[in-house]
Amino acid sequence: MLADVEMKRLYWHSRRGMLELDVLLVPFLEEAYSDLDAEDKLRYRKLLESEDQDMFGWFMQRSEPDDPDLKRMVRMILDRVQPA
C-alpha cells in the first residue's frame, strides 16, 4: 500500500508539464525505477527537486549538474534512451 502511494507521488512529480522532460522521466519511473537500488532511488527523488529549466539543459546535454548524484541519475536516464 505504501509503495503504491509512493509511486503515485513520484509519478505526479515526474510529470513536469514540459514534454521533453515528461518523455524521459515518466517512462524511466515506470520501467526502471523499481529495479534501482535504494541509493539510486534517493538520487531520482533528489533529481525531481531540481528546476525544470536545469533538468532541460542537462537532458538536452547543454550543461551538466554540479552534483555527482544528479549527474549519475541524468546519465542513467539518458543511457536508457541513447544506448552507446
Number of C-alpha atoms within 10 A of each C-alpha: 6 7 8 9 10 11 16 12 11 19 16 11 15 23 16 17 10 11 10 13 18 14 14 18 24 19 16 19 19 12 10 13 18 12 10 13 10 11 10 17 16 14 19 25 16 13 19 18 11 12 10 15 10 14 22 15 13 18 17 13 12 10 12 17 17 8 8 11 17 22 15 15 20 22 16 16 18 18 11 13 12 9 6 5
